Amino acid sequence: MTTYIRAEITKWVSDAFPGFVECQFADRFGREWVVVEKASVLTDTELQSDSRFPQPGLIACEVVARHHDDAGREITDITTEIPWAIKATDGTARFQLYAEQLQTDPNNA
């Protein structure tokens, strides 16, 4: 089952086919990460350069491990390399997120 990071599509980046957008999410430490990816990979919504932003987006990922922090919150180690080789703009593909930042059903945003 594919897991998804709940993210925010913040702007249109390029009209190059099929259209690229910038997407952001924060890890459990509060660090903001930026991903530039095809709009159709992050959302089923038809986005264009004149679309209103932000828009909700989902970044597919694979869960690598689960554990809990000292406060008992579930931490999820994930990689965005699987299934679609997505990386943050600095090349990072492994992140630690809180479990509530993820979802398994792409139709249940």
PDB file as gemmi writes it, atoms N, CA and C in Angstrom:
CRYST1    1.000    1.000    1.000  90.00  90.00  90.00 P 1                      
ATOM      1  N   MET A   1       0.847  -1.178   0.000  1.00  0.00           N  
ATOM      2  CA  MET A   1       0.000   0.000   0.000  1.00  0.00           C  
ATOM      3  C   MET A   1       0.898   1.249   0.000  1.00  0.00           C  
ATOM      4  N   THR A   2       0.602   2.153  -0.890  1.00  0.00           N  
ATOM      5  CA  THR A   2       1.367   3.393  -0.970  1.00  0.00           C  
ATOM      6  C   THR A   2       0.955   4.328   0.158  1.00  0.00           C  
ATOM      7  N   THR A   3       1.941   5.005   0.714  1.00  0.00           N  
ATOM      8  CA  THR A   3       1.721   6.013   1.733  1.00  0.00           C  
ATOM      9  C   THR A   3       2.021   7.364   1.111  1.00  0.00           C  
ATOM     10  N   TYR A   4       1.369   8.421   1.593  1.00  0.00           N  
ATOM     11  CA  TYR A   4       1.542   9.762   1.039  1.00  0.00           C  
ATOM     12  C   TYR A   4       1.824  10.772   2.139  1.00  0.00           C  
ATOM     13  N   ILE A   5       2.717  11.717   1.851  1.00  0.00           N  
ATOM     14  CA  ILE A   5       2.948  12.861   2.723  1.00  0.00           C  
ATOM     15  C   ILE A   5       1.922  13.921   2.348  1.00  0.00           C  
ATOM     16  N   ARG A   6       1.217  14.451   3.340  1.00  0.00           N  
ATOM     17  CA  ARG A   6       0.327  15.587   3.084  1.00  0.00           C  
ATOM     18  C   ARG A   6       1.211  16.822   2.920  1.00  0.00           C  
ATOM     19  N   ALA A   7       1.104  17.462   1.790  1.00  0.00           N  
ATOM     20  CA  ALA A   7       1.956  18.605   1.481  1.00  0.00           C  
ATOM     21  C   ALA A   7       1.119  19.737   0.902  1.00  0.00           C  
ATOM     22  N   GLU A   8       1.761  20.842   0.648  1.00  0.00           N  
ATOM     23  CA  GLU A   8       1.080  22.019   0.109  1.00  0.00           C  
ATOM     24  C   GLU A   8       1.778  22.440  -1.184  1.00  0.00           C  
ATOM     25  N   ILE A   9       1.021  22.475  -2.263  1.00  0.00           N  
ATOM     26  CA  ILE A   9       1.547  22.961  -3.535  1.00  0.00           C  
ATOM     27  C   ILE A   9       1.482  24.478  -3.467  1.00  0.00           C  
ATOM     28  N   THR A  10       2.636  25.126  -3.555  1.00  0.00           N  
ATOM     29  CA  THR A  10       2.709  26.559  -3.280  1.00  0.00           C  
ATOM     30  C   THR A  10       2.771  27.442  -4.520  1.00  0.00           C  
ATOM     31  N   LYS A  11       3.266  26.916  -5.632  1.00  0.00           N  
ATOM     32  CA  LYS A  11       3.316  27.753  -6.837  1.00  0.00           C  
ATOM     33  C   LYS A  11       3.603  26.934  -8.080  1.00  0.00           C  
ATOM     34  N   TRP A  12       3.269  27.536  -9.195  1.00  0.00           N  
ATOM     35  CA  TRP A  12       3.565  26.987 -10.517  1.00  0.00           C  
ATOM     36  C   TRP A  12       5.010  27.341 -10.833  1.00  0.00           C  
ATOM     37  N   VAL A  13       5.780  26.372 -11.332  1.00  0.00           N  
ATOM     38  CA  VAL A  13       7.202  26.592 -11.584  1.00  0.00           C  
ATOM     39  C   VAL A  13       7.533  26.653 -13.068  1.00  0.00           C  
ATOM     40  N   SER A  14       6.907  25.775 -13.864  1.00  0.00           N  
ATOM     41  CA  SER A  14       7.292  25.692 -15.271  1.00  0.00           C  
ATOM     42  C   SER A  14       6.142  25.187 -16.130  1.00  0.00           C  
ATOM     43  N   ASP A  15       6.021  25.775 -17.328  1.00  0.00           N  
ATOM     44  CA  ASP A  15       5.050  25.318 -18.307  1.00  0.00           C  
ATOM     45  C   ASP A  15       5.572  24.143 -19.129  1.00  0.00           C  
ATOM     46  N   ALA A  16       6.831  23.754 -18.923  1.00  0.00           N  
ATOM     47  CA  ALA A  16       7.374  22.606 -19.657  1.00  0.00           C  
ATOM     48  C   ALA A  16       6.456  21.412 -19.425  1.00  0.00           C  
ATOM     49  N   PHE A  17       6.153  20.689 -20.489  1.00  0.00           N  
ATOM     50  CA  PHE A  17       5.212  19.574 -20.399  1.00  0.00           C  
ATOM     51  C   PHE A  17       5.675  18.577 -19.346  1.00  0.00           C  
ATOM     52  N   PRO A  18       4.808  18.148 -18.470  1.00  0.00           N  
ATOM     53  CA  PRO A  18       3.374  18.381 -18.383  1.00  0.00           C  
ATOM     54  C   PRO A  18       2.983  19.500 -17.416  1.00  0.00           C  
ATOM     55  N   GLY A  19       3.938  20.297 -16.965  1.00  0.00           N  
ATOM     56  CA  GLY A  19       3.711  21.369 -15.999  1.00  0.00           C  
ATOM     57  C   GLY A  19       4.290  20.988 -14.645  1.00  0.00           C  
ATOM     58  N   PHE A  20       5.120  21.861 -14.091  1.00  0.00           N  
ATOM     59  CA  PHE A  20       5.801  21.581 -12.829  1.00  0.00           C  
ATOM     60  C   PHE A  20       5.389  22.585 -11.764  1.00  0.00           C  
ATOM     61  N   VAL A  21       5.282  22.099 -10.530  1.00  0.00           N  
ATOM     62  CA  VAL A  21       4.894  22.928  -9.393  1.00  0.00           C  
ATOM     63  C   VAL A  21       5.902  22.751  -8.256  1.00  0.00           C  
ATOM     64  N   GLU A  22       5.865  23.722  -7.341  1.00  0.00           N  
ATOM     65  CA  GLU A  22       6.653  23.620  -6.120  1.00  0.00           C  
ATOM     66  C   GLU A  22       5.727  23.156  -5.006  1.00  0.00           C  
ATOM     67  N   CYS A  23       6.207  22.233  -4.202  1.00  0.00           N  
ATOM     68  CA  CYS A  23       5.437  21.657  -3.117  1.00  0.00           C  
ATOM     69  C   CYS A  23       6.286  21.715  -1.851  1.00  0.00           C  
ATOM     70  N   GLN A  24       5.650  21.961  -0.698  1.00  0.00           N  
ATOM     71  CA  GLN A  24       6.387  22.079   0.558  1.00  0.00           C  
ATOM     72  C   GLN A  24       5.739  21.240   1.658  1.00  0.00           C  
ATOM     73  N   PHE A  25       6.578  20.780   2.569  1.00  0.00           N  
ATOM     74  CA  PHE A  25       6.119  20.114   3.787  1.00  0.00           C  
ATOM     75  C   PHE A  25       7.199  20.305   4.842  1.00  0.00           C  
ATOM     76  N   ALA A  26       6.817  20.133   6.097  1.00  0.00           N  
ATOM     77  CA  ALA A  26       7.767  20.251   7.201  1.00  0.00           C  
ATOM     78  C   ALA A  26       7.987  18.874   7.815  1.00  0.00           C  
ATOM     79  N   ASP A  27       9.220  18.602   8.238  1.00  0.00           N  
ATOM     80  CA  ASP A  27       9.492  17.348   8.927  1.00  0.00           C  
ATOM     81  C   ASP A  27       9.170  17.499  10.416  1.00  0.00           C  
ATOM     82  N   ARG A  28       9.418  16.486  11.200  1.00  0.00           N  
ATOM     83  CA  ARG A  28       9.052  16.531  12.625  1.00  0.00           C  
ATOM     84  C   ARG A  28       9.876  17.530  13.423  1.00  0.00           C  
ATOM     85  N   PHE A  29      10.981  17.994  12.847  1.00  0.00           N  
ATOM     86  CA  PHE A  29      11.839  18.979  13.509  1.00  0.00           C  
ATOM     87  C   PHE A  29      11.460  20.413  13.138  1.00  0.00           C  
ATOM     88  N   GLY A  30      10.465  20.550  12.236  1.00  0.00           N  
ATOM     89  CA  GLY A  30      10.024  21.869  11.803  1.00  0.00           C  
ATOM     90  C   GLY A  30      10.758  22.395  10.585  1.00  0.00           C  
ATOM     91  N   ARG A  31      11.674  21.605  10.031  1.00  0.00           N  
ATOM     92  CA  ARG A  31      12.388  22.040   8.833  1.00  0.00           C  
ATOM     93  C   ARG A  31      11.469  21.947   7.628  1.00  0.00           C  
ATOM     94  N   GLU A  32      11.433  23.030   6.859  1.00  0.00           N  
ATOM     95  CA  GLU A  32      10.632  23.057   5.630  1.00  0.00           C  
ATOM     96  C   GLU A  32      11.426  22.443   4.483  1.00  0.00           C  
ATOM     97  N   TRP A  33      10.781  21.568   3.745  1.00  0.00           N  
ATOM     98  CA  TRP A  33      11.383  20.920   2.579  1.00  0.00           C  
ATOM     99  C   TRP A  33      10.619  21.347   1.336  1.00  0.00           C  
ATOM    100  N   VAL A  34      11.336  21.512   0.227  1.00  0.00           N  
ATOM    101  CA  VAL A  34      10.754  21.930  -1.039  1.00  0.00           C  
ATOM    102  C   VAL A  34      11.002  20.842  -2.078  1.00  0.00           C  
ATOM    103  N   VAL A  35       9.944  20.497  -2.787  1.00  0.00           N  
ATOM    104  CA  VAL A  35      10.000  19.522  -3.876  1.00  0.00           C  
ATOM    105  C   VAL A  35       9.460  20.206  -5.120  1.00  0.00           C  
ATOM    106  N   VAL A  36      10.152  20.074  -6.244  1.00  0.00           N  
ATOM    107  CA  VAL A  36       9.646  20.526  -7.535  1.00  0.00           C  
ATOM    108  C   VAL A  36       9.362  19.266  -8.347  1.00  0.00           C  
ATOM    109  N   GLU A  37       8.099  19.130  -8.756  1.00  0.00           N  
ATOM    110  CA  GLU A  37       7.675  17.890  -9.408  1.00  0.00           C  
ATOM    111  C   GLU A  37       6.544  18.182 -10.384  1.00  0.00           C  
ATOM    112  N   LYS A  38       6.275  17.223 -11.257  1.00  0.00           N  
ATOM    113  CA  LYS A  38       5.146  17.334 -12.175  1.00  0.00           C  
ATOM    114  C   LYS A  38       3.861  17.483 -11.364  1.00  0.00           C  
ATOM    115  N   ALA A  39       3.032  18.422 -11.764  1.00  0.00           N  
ATOM    116  CA  ALA A  39       1.775  18.664 -11.047  1.00  0.00           C  
ATOM    117  C   ALA A  39       0.935  17.395 -10.981  1.00  0.00           C  
ATOM    118  N   SER A  40       0.888  16.652 -12.064  1.00  0.00           N  
ATOM    119  CA  SER A  40       0.054  15.449 -12.119  1.00  0.00           C  
ATOM    120  C   SER A  40       0.536  14.336 -11.186  1.00  0.00           C  
ATOM    121  N   VAL A  41       1.772  14.403 -10.723  1.00  0.00           N  
ATOM    122  CA  VAL A  41       2.293  13.422  -9.770  1.00  0.00           C  
ATOM    123  C   VAL A  41       1.826  13.752  -8.350  1.00  0.00           C  
ATOM    124  N   LEU A  42       1.567  15.035  -8.082  1.00  0.00           N  
ATOM    125  CA  LEU A  42       1.233  15.491  -6.732  1.00  0.00           C  
ATOM    126  C   LEU A  42      -0.254  15.697  -6.474  1.00  0.00           C  
ATOM    127  N   THR A  43      -1.049  15.789  -7.546  1.00  0.00           N  
ATOM    128  CA  THR A  43      -2.479  16.047  -7.375  1.00  0.00           C  
ATOM    129  C   THR A  43      -3.254  15.599  -8.605  1.00  0.00           C  
ATOM    130  N   ASP A  44      -4.529  15.280  -8.382  1.00  0.00           N  
ATOM    131  CA  ASP A  44      -5.435  14.980  -9.501  1.00  0.00           C  
ATOM    132  C   ASP A  44      -6.102  16.250 -10.014  1.00  0.00           C  
ATOM    133  N   THR A  45      -5.938  17.361  -9.289  1.00  0.00           N  
ATOM    134  CA  THR A  45      -6.515  18.637  -9.696  1.00  0.00           C  
ATOM    135  C   THR A  45      -5.763  19.164 -10.910  1.00  0.00           C  
ATOM    136  N   GLU A  46      -6.489  19.657 -11.898  1.00  0.00           N  
ATOM    137  CA  GLU A  46      -5.863  20.237 -13.091  1.00  0.00           C  
ATOM    138  C   GLU A  46      -5.311  21.617 -12.733  1.00  0.00           C  
ATOM    139  N   LEU A  47      -4.010  21.710 -12.575  1.00  0.00           N  
ATOM    140  CA  LEU A  47      -3.376  22.985 -12.237  1.00  0.00           C  
ATOM    141  C   LEU A  47      -2.736  23.602 -13.464  1.00  0.00           C  
ATOM    142  N   GLN A  48      -2.698  24.943 -13.474  1.00  0.00           N  
ATOM    143  CA  GLN A  48      -2.064  25.709 -14.545  1.00  0.00           C  
ATOM    144  C   GLN A  48      -1.356  26.895 -13.916  1.00  0.00           C  
ATOM    145  N   SER A  49      -0.649  27.646 -14.724  1.00  0.00           N  
ATOM    146  CA  SER A  49       0.105  28.793 -14.207  1.00  0.00           C  
ATOM    147  C   SER A  49      -0.800  29.833 -13.541  1.00  0.00           C  
ATOM    148  N   ASP A  50      -2.053  29.915 -13.960  1.00  0.00           N  
ATOM    149  CA  ASP A  50      -2.959  30.900 -13.365  1.00  0.00           C  
ATOM    150  C   ASP A  50      -3.859  30.312 -12.272  1.00  0.00           C  
ATOM    151  N   SER A  51      -3.569  29.087 -11.828  1.00  0.00           N  
ATOM    152  CA  SER A  51      -4.340  28.475 -10.745  1.00  0.00           C  
ATOM    153  C   SER A  51      -4.074  29.212  -9.442  1.00  0.00           C  
ATOM    154  N   ARG A  52      -5.011  29.112  -8.521  1.00  0.00           N  
ATOM    155  CA  ARG A  52      -4.846  29.720  -7.197  1.00  0.00           C  
ATOM    156  C   ARG A  52      -4.015  28.782  -6.323  1.00  0.00           C  
ATOM    157  N   PHE A  53      -3.063  29.340  -5.622  1.00  0.00           N  
ATOM    158  CA  PHE A  53      -2.211  28.577  -4.718  1.00  0.00           C  
ATOM    159  C   PHE A  53      -2.279  29.200  -3.339  1.00  0.00           C  
ATOM    160  N   PRO A  54      -2.104  28.419  -2.281  1.00  0.00           N  
ATOM    161  CA  PRO A  54      -1.698  27.014  -2.254  1.00  0.00           C  
ATOM    162  C   PRO A  54      -2.849  26.053  -2.546  1.00  0.00           C  
ATOM    163  N   GLN A  55      -2.461  24.843  -2.906  1.00  0.00           N  
ATOM    164  CA  GLN A  55      -3.364  23.727  -3.164  1.00  0.00           C  
ATOM    165  C   GLN A  55      -2.845  22.518  -2.378  1.00  0.00           C  
ATOM    166  N   PRO A  56      -3.722  21.616  -1.955  1.00  0.00           N  
ATOM    167  CA  PRO A  56      -3.230  20.404  -1.289  1.00  0.00           C  
ATOM    168  C   PRO A  56      -2.525  19.487  -2.278  1.00  0.00           C  
ATOM    169  N   GLY A  57      -1.501  18.816  -1.811  1.00  0.00           N  
ATOM    170  CA  GLY A  57      -0.774  17.864  -2.637  1.00  0.00           C  
ATOM    171  C   GLY A  57      -0.382  16.648  -1.818  1.00  0.00           C  
ATOM    172  N   LEU A  58      -0.087  15.570  -2.502  1.00  0.00           N  
ATOM    173  CA  LEU A  58       0.341  14.333  -1.860  1.00  0.00           C  
ATOM    174  C   LEU A  58       1.617  13.839  -2.518  1.00  0.00           C  
ATOM    175  N   ILE A  59       2.617  13.553  -1.696  1.00  0.00           N  
ATOM    176  CA  ILE A  59       3.891  13.031  -2.191  1.00  0.00           C  
ATOM    177  C   ILE A  59       3.961  11.553  -1.809  1.00  0.00           C  
ATOM    178  N   ALA A  60       4.007  10.679  -2.796  1.00  0.00           N  
ATOM    179  CA  ALA A  60       4.080   9.244  -2.519  1.00  0.00           C  
ATOM    180  C   ALA A  60       5.413   8.917  -1.853  1.00  0.00           C  
ATOM    181  N   CYS A  61       5.364   7.978  -0.909  1.00  0.00           N  
ATOM    182  CA  CYS A  61       6.579   7.594  -0.194  1.00  0.00           C  
ATOM    183  C   CYS A  61       6.443   6.164   0.316  1.00  0.00           C  
ATOM    184  N   GLU A  62       7.518   5.657   0.876  1.00  0.00           N  
ATOM    185  CA  GLU A  62       7.502   4.339   1.497  1.00  0.00           C  
ATOM    186  C   GLU A  62       7.968   4.476   2.940  1.00  0.00           C  
ATOM    187  N   VAL A  63       7.257   3.817   3.837  1.00  0.00           N  
ATOM    188  CA  VAL A  63       7.632   3.823   5.248  1.00  0.00           C  
ATOM    189  C   VAL A  63       8.811   2.871   5.441  1.00  0.00           C  
ATOM    190  N   VAL A  64       9.872   3.391   6.078  1.00  0.00           N  
ATOM    191  CA  VAL A  64      11.070   2.609   6.341  1.00  0.00           C  
ATOM    192  C   VAL A  64      11.050   2.057   7.769  1.00  0.00           C  
ATOM    193  N   ALA A  65      10.594   2.885   8.726  1.00  0.00           N  
ATOM    194  CA  ALA A  65      10.549   2.467  10.134  1.00  0.00           C  
ATOM    195  C   ALA A  65       9.533   3.319  10.886  1.00  0.00           C  
ATOM    196  N   ARG A  66       9.091   2.799  12.009  1.00  0.00           N  
ATOM    197  CA  ARG A  66       8.191   3.528  12.901  1.00  0.00           C  
ATOM    198  C   ARG A  66       8.738   3.398  14.321  1.00  0.00           C  
ATOM    199  N   HIS A  67       8.651   4.483  15.077  1.00  0.00           N  
ATOM    200  CA  HIS A  67       9.052   4.472  16.472  1.00  0.00           C  
ATOM    201  C   HIS A  67       8.357   5.627  17.169  1.00  0.00           C  
ATOM    202  N   HIS A  68       8.608   5.826  18.451  1.00  0.00           N  
ATOM    203  CA  HIS A  68       7.953   6.886  19.220  1.00  0.00           C  
ATOM    204  C   HIS A  68       8.984   7.812  19.841  1.00  0.00           C  
ATOM    205  N   ASP A  69       8.634   9.092  19.950  1.00  0.00           N  
ATOM    206  CA  ASP A  69       9.526  10.033  20.624  1.00  0.00           C  
ATOM    207  C   ASP A  69       9.272   9.967  22.130  1.00  0.00           C  
ATOM    208  N   ASP A  70       9.983  10.774  22.895  1.00  0.00           N  
ATOM    209  CA  ASP A  70       9.864  10.756  24.356  1.00  0.00           C  
ATOM    210  C   ASP A  70       8.474  11.146  24.837  1.00  0.00           C  
ATOM    211  N   ALA A  71       7.730  11.893  24.011  1.00  0.00           N  
ATOM    212  CA  ALA A  71       6.371  12.299  24.381  1.00  0.00           C  
ATOM    213  C   ALA A  71       5.326  11.264  23.959  1.00  0.00           C  
ATOM    214  N   GLY A  72       5.771  10.173  23.323  1.00  0.00           N  
ATOM    215  CA  GLY A  72       4.854   9.129  22.903  1.00  0.00           C  
ATOM    216  C   GLY A  72       4.265   9.311  21.519  1.00  0.00           C  
ATOM    217  N   ARG A  73       4.687  10.356  20.810  1.00  0.00           N  
ATOM    218  CA  ARG A  73       4.164  10.571  19.450  1.00  0.00           C  
ATOM    219  C   ARG A  73       4.831   9.600  18.481  1.00  0.00           C  
ATOM    220  N   GLU A  74       4.040   9.068  17.553  1.00  0.00           N  
ATOM    221  CA  GLU A  74       4.586   8.128  16.578  1.00  0.00           C  
ATOM    222  C   GLU A  74       5.381   8.877  15.516  1.00  0.00           C  
ATOM    223  N   ILE A  75       6.628   8.457  15.342  1.00  0.00           N  
ATOM    224  CA  ILE A  75       7.535   9.015  14.334  1.00  0.00           C  
ATOM    225  C   ILE A  75       7.631   8.003  13.198  1.00  0.00           C  
ATOM    226  N   THR A  76       7.589   8.483  11.981  1.00  0.00           N  
ATOM    227  CA  THR A  76       7.695   7.616  10.815  1.00  0.00           C  
ATOM    228  C   THR A  76       8.891   8.045   9.981  1.00  0.00           C  
ATOM    229  N   ASP A  77       9.815   7.131   9.769  1.00  0.00           N  
ATOM    230  CA  ASP A  77      10.933   7.365   8.862  1.00  0.00           C  
ATOM    231  C   ASP A  77      10.457   6.947   7.478  1.00  0.00           C  
ATOM    232  N   ILE A  78      10.564   7.849   6.503  1.00  0.00           N  
ATOM    233  CA  ILE A  78      10.070   7.541   5.155  1.00  0.00           C  
ATOM    234  C   ILE A  78      11.133   7.884   4.112  1.00  0.00           C  
ATOM    235  N   THR A  79      10.952   7.303   2.933  1.00  0.00           N  
ATOM    236  CA  THR A  79      11.753   7.668   1.774  1.00  0.00           C  
ATOM    237  C   THR A  79      10.817   8.024   0.625  1.00  0.00           C  
ATOM    238  N   THR A  80      11.164   9.083  -0.084  1.00  0.00           N  
ATOM    239  CA  THR A  80      10.398   9.459  -1.271  1.00  0.00           C  
ATOM    240  C   THR A  80      11.053   8.913  -2.545  1.00  0.00           C  
ATOM    241  N   GLU A  81      12.151   8.177  -2.387  1.00  0.00           N  
ATOM    242  CA  GLU A  81      12.782   7.508  -3.536  1.00  0.00           C  
ATOM    243  C   GLU A  81      11.851   6.448  -4.113  1.00  0.00           C  
ATOM    244  N   ILE A  82      11.058   5.842  -3.238  1.00  0.00           N  
ATOM    245  CA  ILE A  82      10.110   4.812  -3.642  1.00  0.00           C  
ATOM    246  C   ILE A  82       8.713   5.380  -3.411  1.00  0.00           C  
ATOM    247  N   PRO A  83       7.800   5.379  -4.336  1.00  0.00           N  
ATOM    248  CA  PRO A  83       7.862   4.638  -5.583  1.00  0.00           C  
ATOM    249  C   PRO A  83       8.293   5.445  -6.812  1.00  0.00           C  
ATOM    250  N   TRP A  84       8.432   6.798  -6.710  1.00  0.00           N  
ATOM    251  CA  TRP A  84       8.613   7.594  -7.927  1.00  0.00           C  
ATOM    252  C   TRP A  84       9.885   8.421  -7.961  1.00  0.00           C  
ATOM    253  N   ALA A  85      10.894   8.081  -7.152  1.00  0.00           N  
ATOM    254  CA  ALA A  85      12.199   8.760  -7.172  1.00  0.00           C  
ATOM    255  C   ALA A  85      12.094  10.271  -6.979  1.00  0.00           C  
ATOM    256  N   ILE A  86      11.240  10.695  -6.060  1.00  0.00           N  
ATOM    257  CA  ILE A  86      11.074  12.117  -5.755  1.00  0.00           C  
ATOM    258  C   ILE A  86      12.097  12.518  -4.710  1.00  0.00           C  
ATOM    259  N   LYS A  87      12.713  13.694  -4.905  1.00  0.00           N  
ATOM    260  CA  LYS A  87      13.680  14.215  -3.952  1.00  0.00           C  
ATOM    261  C   LYS A  87      13.402  15.689  -3.700  1.00  0.00           C  
ATOM    262  N   ALA A  88      13.798  16.153  -2.519  1.00  0.00           N  
ATOM    263  CA  ALA A  88      13.733  17.586  -2.233  1.00  0.00           C  
ATOM    264  C   ALA A  88      14.745  18.287  -3.141  1.00  0.00           C  
ATOM    265  N   THR A  89      14.646  19.596  -3.234  1.00  0.00           N  
ATOM    266  CA  THR A  89      15.520  20.342  -4.140  1.00  0.00           C  
ATOM    267  C   THR A  89      16.999  20.189  -3.796  1.00  0.00           C  
ATOM    268  N   ASP A  90      17.321  19.826  -2.557  1.00  0.00           N  
ATOM    269  CA  ASP A  90      18.729  19.605  -2.197  1.00  0.00           C  
ATOM    270  C   ASP A  90      19.155  18.149  -2.357  1.00  0.00           C  
ATOM    271  N   GLY A  91      18.276  17.301  -2.888  1.00  0.00           N  
ATOM    272  CA  GLY A  91      18.590  15.897  -3.125  1.00  0.00           C  
ATOM    273  C   GLY A  91      18.174  14.941  -2.012  1.00  0.00           C  
ATOM    274  N   THR A  92      17.657  15.466  -0.911  1.00  0.00           N  
ATOM    275  CA  THR A  92      17.238  14.626   0.206  1.00  0.00           C  
ATOM    276  C   THR A  92      15.982  13.834  -0.147  1.00  0.00           C  
ATOM    277  N   ALA A  93      15.984  12.553   0.255  1.00  0.00           N  
ATOM    278  CA  ALA A  93      14.829  11.699  -0.019  1.00  0.00           C  
ATOM    279  C   ALA A  93      14.379  10.926   1.219  1.00  0.00           C  
ATOM    280  N   ARG A  94      15.073  11.069   2.342  1.00  0.00           N  
ATOM    281  CA  ARG A  94      14.678  10.403   3.596  1.00  0.00           C  
ATOM    282  C   ARG A  94      14.329  11.456   4.626  1.00  0.00           C  
ATOM    283  N   PHE A  95      13.193  11.239   5.293  1.00  0.00           N  
ATOM    284  CA  PHE A  95      12.679  12.228   6.230  1.00  0.00           C  
ATOM    285  C   PHE A  95      12.076  11.528   7.441  1.00  0.00           C  
ATOM    286  N   GLN A  96      12.019  12.254   8.557  1.00  0.00           N  
ATOM    287  CA  GLN A  96      11.282  11.805   9.730  1.00  0.00           C  
ATOM    288  C   GLN A  96      10.078  12.719   9.887  1.00  0.00           C  
ATOM    289  N   LEU A  97       8.898  12.110   9.876  1.00  0.00           N  
ATOM    290  CA  LEU A  97       7.649  12.850  10.000  1.00  0.00           C  
ATOM    291  C   LEU A  97       6.827  12.262  11.133  1.00  0.00           C  
ATOM    292  N   TYR A  98       5.893  13.050  11.647  1.00  0.00           N  
ATOM    293  CA  TYR A  98       4.914  12.503  12.569  1.00  0.00           C  
ATOM    294  C   TYR A  98       3.921  11.679  11.761  1.00  0.00           C  
ATOM    295  N   ALA A  99       3.448  10.606  12.337  1.00  0.00           N  
ATOM    296  CA  ALA A  99       2.529   9.704  11.630  1.00  0.00           C  
ATOM    297  C   ALA A  99       1.304  10.439  11.097  1.00  0.00           C  
ATOM    298  N   GLU A 100       0.830  11.468  11.821  1.00  0.00           N  
ATOM    299  CA  GLU A 100      -0.382  12.176  11.374  1.00  0.00           C  
ATOM    300  C   GLU A 100      -0.151  13.034  10.129  1.00  0.00           C  
ATOM    301  N   GLN A 101       1.098  13.172   9.695  1.00  0.00           N  
ATOM    302  CA  GLN A 101       1.390  13.910   8.465  1.00  0.00           C  
ATOM    303  C   GLN A 101       1.230  13.033   7.229  1.00  0.00           C  
ATOM    304  N   LEU A 102       0.934  11.763   7.441  1.00  0.00           N  
ATOM    305  CA  LEU A 102       0.850  10.795   6.345  1.00  0.00           C  
ATOM    306  C   LEU A 102      -0.577  10.297   6.190  1.00  0.00           C  
ATOM    307  N   GLN A 103      -0.865   9.770   5.015  1.00  0.00           N  
ATOM    308  CA  GLN A 103      -2.128   9.085   4.772  1.00  0.00           C  
ATOM    309  C   GLN A 103      -1.909   7.980   3.761  1.00  0.00           C  
ATOM    310  N   THR A 104      -2.805   6.997   3.768  1.00  0.00           N  
ATOM    311  CA  THR A 104      -2.669   5.866   2.841  1.00  0.00           C  
ATOM    312  C   THR A 104      -3.687   5.901   1.716  1.00  0.00           C  
ATOM    313  N   ASP A 105      -4.738   6.665   1.883  1.00  0.00           N  
ATOM    314  CA  ASP A 105      -5.781   6.764   0.848  1.00  0.00           C  
ATOM    315  C   ASP A 105      -5.645   8.118   0.148  1.00  0.00           C  
ATOM    316  N   PRO A 106      -5.251   8.145  -1.144  1.00  0.00           N  
ATOM    317  CA  PRO A 106      -5.072   9.416  -1.835  1.00  0.00           C  
ATOM    318  C   PRO A 106      -6.372  10.197  -2.010  1.00  0.00           C  
ATOM    319  N   ASN A 107      -7.511   9.564  -1.831  1.00  0.00           N  
ATOM    320  CA  ASN A 107      -8.802  10.243  -1.989  1.00  0.00           C  
ATOM    321  C   ASN A 107      -9.354  10.764  -0.679  1.00  0.00           C  
ATOM    322  N   ASN A 108      -8.576  10.647   0.389  1.00  0.00           N  
ATOM    323  CA  ASN A 108      -9.039  11.067   1.720  1.00  0.00           C  
ATOM    324  C   ASN A 108      -8.094  12.139   2.275  1.00  0.00           C  
ATOM    325  N   ALA A 109      -8.036  13.285   1.606  1.00  0.00           N  
ATOM    326  CA  ALA A 109      -7.088  14.334   2.000  1.00  0.00           C  
ATOM    327  C   ALA A 109      -7.424  14.998   3.296  1.00  0.00           C  
TER     328      ALA A 109                                                      
END                                                                             
